[in-house]
Amino acid sequence: MFHHDIMQSIMHERGRELRARAAAERDARLVRRAREFWADRAERFAVRRKVQSTCRRGAAPVG
């Protein structure tokens, strides 16, 4: 019975480590996807703002 208790403890510890590692990997994946999303969004909106500032629709001619 002593051997069984030791092995069970080891397996519980291993399972806990694997779950913690999987959770950390999920969190890292989520953070990476969020950063990519916001970088892409900022890039697209920066282009739009630049185009809008050069067109000036409906504004009186300058000069």
FIFITI-591913 format. One record per atom (N, C-alpha, C): residue in three letters; residue number from 1; x, y, z negated; atom name. Coordinates in nm, 4 decimals, padded with zeros to 6 digits. Layout:
BEGIN
+------+------+----------+----------+----------+------+
! resn ! resi !       xx !       yy !       zz ! name !
+------+------+----------+----------+----------+------+
!  ALA !  NUM !        X !        Y !        Z !   CA !
...
+------+------+----------+----------+----------+------+
//
This chain:
BEGIN
+------+------+----------+----------+----------+------+
! resn ! resi !       xx !       yy !       zz ! name !
+------+------+----------+----------+----------+------+
!  MET !    1 !  00.0816 ! -00.1200 !  00.0000 !    N !
!  MET !    1 !  00.0000 !  00.0000 !  00.0000 !   CA !
!  MET !    1 !  00.0854 !  00.1257 !  00.0000 !    C !
!  PHE !    2 !  00.2005 !  00.1201 ! -00.0609 !    N !
!  PHE !    2 !  00.2889 !  00.2356 ! -00.0674 !   CA !
!  PHE !    2 !  00.3316 !  00.2797 !  00.0724 !    C !
!  HIS !    3 !  00.3683 !  00.1849 !  00.1572 !    N !
!  HIS !    3 !  00.4081 !  00.2140 !  00.2951 !   CA !
!  HIS !    3 !  00.2928 !  00.2801 !  00.3709 !    C !
!  HIS !    4 !  00.1735 !  00.2285 !  00.3512 !    N !
!  HIS !    4 !  00.0556 !  00.2839 !  00.4184 !   CA !
!  HIS !    4 !  00.0355 !  00.4309 !  00.3796 !    C !
!  ASP !    5 !  00.0496 !  00.4633 !  00.2529 !    N !
!  ASP !    5 !  00.0322 !  00.6008 !  00.2051 !   CA !
!  ASP !    5 !  00.1355 !  00.6948 !  00.2679 !    C !
!  ILE !    6 !  00.2588 !  00.6471 !  00.2761 !    N !
!  ILE !    6 !  00.3647 !  00.7287 !  00.3357 !   CA !
!  ILE !    6 !  00.3347 !  00.7543 !  00.4828 !    C !
!  MET !    7 !  00.2994 !  00.6501 !  00.5547 !    N !
!  MET !    7 !  00.2711 !  00.6644 !  00.6979 !   CA !
!  MET !    7 !  00.1494 !  00.7540 !  00.7210 !    C !
!  GLN !    8 !  00.0480 !  00.7402 !  00.6375 !    N !
!  GLN !    8 ! -00.0713 !  00.8239 !  00.6505 !   CA !
!  GLN !    8 ! -00.0360 !  00.9710 !  00.6262 !    C !
!  SER !    9 !  00.0475 !  00.9968 !  00.5273 !    N !
!  SER !    9 !  00.0904 !  01.1332 !  00.4985 !   CA !
!  SER !    9 !  00.1683 !  01.1915 !  00.6164 !    C !
!  ILE !   10 !  00.2558 !  01.1099 !  00.6736 !    N !
!  ILE !   10 !  00.3339 !  01.1545 !  00.7890 !   CA !
!  ILE !   10 !  00.2423 !  01.1870 !  00.9059 !    C !
!  MET !   11 !  00.1440 !  01.1031 !  00.9306 !    N !
!  MET !   11 !  00.0522 !  01.1263 !  01.0429 !   CA !
!  MET !   11 ! -00.0340 !  01.2504 !  01.0200 !    C !
!  HIS !   12 ! -00.0772 !  01.2720 !  00.8971 !    N !
!  HIS !   12 ! -00.1539 !  01.3936 !  00.8669 !   CA !
!  HIS !   12 ! -00.0684 !  01.5181 !  00.8929 !    C !
!  GLU !   13 !  00.0571 !  01.5115 !  00.8480 !    N !
!  GLU !   13 !  00.1485 !  01.6234 !  00.8673 !   CA !
!  GLU !   13 !  00.1726 !  01.6481 !  01.0162 !    C !
!  ARG !   14 !  00.1923 !  01.5410 !  01.0903 !    N !
!  ARG !   14 !  00.2160 !  01.5523 !  01.2353 !   CA !
!  ARG !   14 !  00.0928 !  01.6113 !  01.3049 !    C !
!  GLY !   15 ! -00.0248 !  01.5635 !  01.2665 !    N !
!  GLY !   15 ! -00.1483 !  01.6163 !  01.3247 !   CA !
!  GLY !   15 ! -00.1661 !  01.7635 !  01.2964 !    C !
!  ARG !   16 ! -00.1349 !  01.8048 !  01.1756 !    N !
!  ARG !   16 ! -00.1446 !  01.9461 !  01.1379 !   CA !
!  ARG !   16 ! -00.0479 !  02.0298 !  01.2214 !    C !
!  GLU !   17 !  00.0748 !  01.9800 !  01.2400 !    N !
!  GLU !   17 !  00.1734 !  02.0523 !  01.3213 !   CA !
!  GLU !   17 !  00.1264 !  02.0634 !  01.4664 !    C !
!  LEU !   18 !  00.0720 !  01.9554 !  01.5194 !    N !
!  LEU !   18 !  00.0247 !  01.9574 !  01.6580 !   CA !
!  LEU !   18 ! -00.0926 !  02.0538 !  01.6757 !    C !
!  ARG !   19 ! -00.1846 !  02.0543 !  01.5791 !    N !
!  ARG !   19 ! -00.2975 !  02.1472 !  01.5874 !   CA !
!  ARG !   19 ! -00.2509 !  02.2923 !  01.5784 !    C !
!  ALA !   20 ! -00.1546 !  02.3184 !  01.4893 !    N !
!  ALA !   20 ! -00.1025 !  02.4548 !  01.4760 !   CA !
!  ALA !   20 ! -00.0316 !  02.4972 !  01.6044 !    C !
!  ARG !   21 !  00.0437 !  02.4061 !  01.6632 !    N !
!  ARG !   21 !  00.1141 !  02.4381 !  01.7876 !   CA !
!  ARG !   21 !  00.0160 !  02.4631 !  01.9020 !    C !
!  ALA !   22 ! -00.0882 !  02.3803 !  01.9090 !    N !
!  ALA !   22 ! -00.1892 !  02.3980 !  02.0134 !   CA !
!  ALA !   22 ! -00.2617 !  02.5319 !  01.9962 !    C !
!  ALA !   23 ! -00.2910 !  02.5683 !  01.8735 !    N !
!  ALA !   23 ! -00.3578 !  02.6966 !  01.8480 !   CA !
!  ALA !   23 ! -00.2669 !  02.8129 !  01.8876 !    C !
!  ALA !   24 ! -00.1379 !  02.8019 !  01.8564 !    N !
!  ALA !   24 ! -00.0440 !  02.9078 !  01.8933 !   CA !
!  ALA !   24 ! -00.0327 !  02.9190 !  02.0453 !    C !
!  GLU !   25 ! -00.0324 !  02.8060 !  02.1148 !    N !
!  GLU !   25 ! -00.0259 !  02.8081 !  02.2610 !   CA !
!  GLU !   25 ! -00.1519 !  02.8695 !  02.3216 !    C !
!  ARG !   26 ! -00.2690 !  02.8378 !  02.2645 !    N !
!  ARG !   26 ! -00.3939 !  02.8980 !  02.3122 !   CA !
!  ARG !   26 ! -00.3920 !  03.0490 !  02.2918 !    C !
!  ASP !   27 ! -00.3462 !  03.0911 !  02.1746 !    N !
!  ASP !   27 ! -00.3388 !  03.2352 !  02.1464 !   CA !
!  ASP !   27 ! -00.2440 !  03.3043 !  02.2432 !    C !
!  ALA !   28 ! -00.1291 !  03.2420 !  02.2678 !    N !
!  ALA !   28 ! -00.0313 !  03.3019 !  02.3602 !   CA !
!  ALA !   28 ! -00.0884 !  03.3107 !  02.5013 !    C !
!  ARG !   29 ! -00.1608 !  03.2076 !  02.5432 !    N !
!  ARG !   29 ! -00.2223 !  03.2077 !  02.6760 !   CA !
!  ARG !   29 ! -00.3261 !  03.3189 !  02.6859 !    C !
!  LEU !   30 ! -00.4060 !  03.3345 !  02.5825 !    N !
!  LEU !   30 ! -00.5083 !  03.4389 !  02.5818 !   CA !
!  LEU !   30 ! -00.4441 !  03.5780 !  02.5876 !    C !
!  VAL !   31 ! -00.3393 !  03.5986 !  02.5098 !    N !
!  VAL !   31 ! -00.2710 !  03.7278 !  02.5095 !   CA !
!  VAL !   31 ! -00.2108 !  03.7561 !  02.6461 !    C !
!  ARG !   32 ! -00.1482 !  03.6546 !  02.7074 !    N !
!  ARG !   32 ! -00.0874 !  03.6740 !  02.8391 !   CA !
!  ARG !   32 ! -00.1929 !  03.7094 !  02.9432 !    C !
!  ARG !   33 ! -00.3060 !  03.6392 !  02.9402 !    N !
!  ARG !   33 ! -00.4128 !  03.6689 !  03.0366 !   CA !
!  ARG !   33 ! -00.4703 !  03.8078 !  03.0138 !    C !
!  ALA !   34 ! -00.4844 !  03.8490 !  02.8883 !    N !
!  ALA !   34 ! -00.5359 !  03.9827 !  02.8585 !   CA !
!  ALA !   34 ! -00.4392 !  04.0897 !  02.9085 !    C !
!  ARG !   35 ! -00.3103 !  04.0684 !  02.8861 !    N !
!  ARG !   35 ! -00.2112 !  04.1663 !  02.9344 !   CA !
!  ARG !   35 ! -00.2141 !  04.1769 !  03.0852 !    C !
!  GLU !   36 ! -00.2234 !  04.0611 !  03.1531 !    N !
!  GLU !   36 ! -00.2299 !  04.0625 !  03.2998 !   CA !
!  GLU !   36 ! -00.3551 !  04.1354 !  03.3469 !    C !
!  PHE !   37 ! -00.4677 !  04.1091 !  03.2814 !    N !
!  PHE !   37 ! -00.5933 !  04.1738 !  03.3189 !   CA !
!  PHE !   37 ! -00.5823 !  04.3252 !  03.3063 !    C !
!  TRP !   38 ! -00.5338 !  04.3731 !  03.1904 !    N !
!  TRP !   38 ! -00.5277 !  04.5169 !  03.1680 !   CA !
!  TRP !   38 ! -00.4231 !  04.5829 !  03.2569 !    C !
!  ALA !   39 ! -00.3135 !  04.5138 !  03.2845 !    N !
!  ALA !   39 ! -00.2128 !  04.5705 !  03.3748 !   CA !
!  ALA !   39 ! -00.2703 !  04.5828 !  03.5154 !    C !
!  ASP !   40 ! -00.3404 !  04.4803 !  03.5594 !    N !
!  ASP !   40 ! -00.4021 !  04.4833 !  03.6920 !   CA !
!  ASP !   40 ! -00.5085 !  04.5922 !  03.6994 !    C !
!  ARG !   41 ! -00.5884 !  04.6026 !  03.5970 !    N !
!  ARG !   41 ! -00.6946 !  04.7039 !  03.5934 !   CA !
!  ARG !   41 ! -00.6359 !  04.8448 !  03.5941 !    C !
!  ALA !   42 ! -00.5324 !  04.8655 !  03.5147 !    N !
!  ALA !   42 ! -00.4687 !  04.9979 !  03.5105 !   CA !
!  ALA !   42 ! -00.4083 !  05.0317 !  03.6464 !    C !
!  GLU !   43 ! -00.3507 !  04.9322 !  03.7113 !    N !
!  GLU !   43 ! -00.2910 !  04.9531 !  03.8431 !   CA !
!  GLU !   43 ! -00.3975 !  04.9940 !  03.9446 !    C !
!  ARG !   44 ! -00.5111 !  04.9224 !  03.9457 !    N !
!  ARG !   44 ! -00.6180 !  04.9540 !  04.0408 !   CA !
!  ARG !   44 ! -00.6782 !  05.0915 !  04.0155 !    C !
!  PHE !   45 ! -00.7023 !  05.1260 !  03.8901 !    N !
!  PHE !   45 ! -00.7628 !  05.2547 !  03.8595 !   CA !
!  PHE !   45 ! -00.6642 !  05.3687 !  03.8798 !    C !
!  ALA !   46 ! -00.5355 !  05.3445 !  03.8640 !    N !
!  ALA !   46 ! -00.4352 !  05.4483 !  03.8897 !   CA !
!  ALA !   46 ! -00.4359 !  05.4842 !  04.0376 !    C !
!  VAL !   47 ! -00.4514 !  05.3853 !  04.1238 !    N !
!  VAL !   47 ! -00.4576 !  05.4095 !  04.2685 !   CA !
!  VAL !   47 ! -00.5825 !  05.4891 !  04.3013 !    C !
!  ARG !   48 ! -00.6951 !  05.4538 !  04.2422 !    N !
!  ARG !   48 ! -00.8204 !  05.5268 !  04.2679 !   CA !
!  ARG !   48 ! -00.8094 !  05.6719 !  04.2238 !    C !
!  ARG !   49 ! -00.7534 !  05.6942 !  04.1053 !    N !
!  ARG !   49 ! -00.7403 !  05.8315 !  04.0551 !   CA !
!  ARG !   49 ! -00.6514 !  05.9140 !  04.1472 !    C !
!  LYS !   50 ! -00.5460 !  05.8531 !  04.1965 !    N !
!  LYS !   50 ! -00.4544 !  05.9240 !  04.2849 !   CA !
!  LYS !   50 ! -00.5247 !  05.9623 !  04.4148 !    C !
!  VAL !   51 ! -00.6034 !  05.8696 !  04.4697 !    N !
!  VAL !   51 ! -00.6763 !  05.8961 !  04.5935 !   CA !
!  VAL !   51 ! -00.7816 !  06.0035 !  04.5705 !    C !
!  GLN !   52 ! -00.8543 !  05.9965 !  04.4611 !    N !
!  GLN !   52 ! -00.9586 !  06.0948 !  04.4326 !   CA !
!  GLN !   52 ! -00.9010 !  06.2342 !  04.4136 !    C !
!  SER !   53 ! -00.7858 !  06.2440 !  04.3512 !    N !
!  SER !   53 ! -00.7290 !  06.3770 !  04.3270 !   CA !
!  SER !   53 ! -00.6782 !  06.4405 !  04.4559 !    C !
!  THR !   54 ! -00.6445 !  06.3610 !  04.5570 !    N !
!  THR !   54 ! -00.5964 !  06.4171 !  04.6830 !   CA !
!  THR !   54 ! -00.7105 !  06.4510 !  04.7779 !    C !
!  CYS !   55 ! -00.8271 !  06.3847 !  04.7673 !    N !
!  CYS !   55 ! -00.9384 !  06.4086 !  04.8607 !   CA !
!  CYS !   55 ! -01.0178 !  06.5330 !  04.8244 !    C !
!  ARG !   56 ! -01.0562 !  06.5483 !  04.7018 !    N !
!  ARG !   56 ! -01.1404 !  06.6592 !  04.6537 !   CA !
!  ARG !   56 ! -01.2657 !  06.6743 !  04.7381 !    C !
!  ARG !   57 ! -01.3518 !  06.5769 !  04.7298 !    N !
!  ARG !   57 ! -01.4765 !  06.5831 !  04.8062 !   CA !
!  ARG !   57 ! -01.5655 !  06.6966 !  04.7575 !    C !
!  GLY !   58 ! -01.6176 !  06.7746 !  04.8482 !    N !
!  GLY !   58 ! -01.7124 !  06.8792 !  04.8140 !   CA !
!  GLY !   58 ! -01.6488 !  07.0044 !  04.7566 !    C !
!  ALA !   59 ! -01.5189 !  07.0098 !  04.7485 !    N !
!  ALA !   59 ! -01.4539 !  07.1277 !  04.6913 !   CA !
!  ALA !   59 ! -01.4296 !  07.2311 !  04.8014 !    C !
!  ALA !   60 ! -01.4260 !  07.3525 !  04.7605 !    N !
!  ALA !   60 ! -01.3982 !  07.4607 !  04.8567 !   CA !
!  ALA !   60 ! -01.2532 !  07.4504 !  04.9028 !    C !
!  PRO !   61 ! -01.2273 !  07.4877 !  05.0264 !    N !
!  PRO !   61 ! -01.0888 !  07.4815 !  05.0755 !   CA !
!  PRO !   61 ! -00.9977 !  07.5758 !  04.9984 !    C !
!  VAL !   62 ! -00.8797 !  07.5274 !  04.9739 !    N !
!  VAL !   62 ! -00.7825 !  07.6067 !  04.8982 !   CA !
!  VAL !   62 ! -00.7055 !  07.6941 !  04.9962 !    C !
!  GLY !   63 ! -00.6895 !  07.8228 !  04.9652 !    N !
!  GLY !   63 ! -00.6037 !  07.9079 !  05.0460 !   CA !
!  GLY !   63 ! -00.6771 !  08.0055 !  05.1216 !    C !
+------+------+----------+----------+----------+------+
//
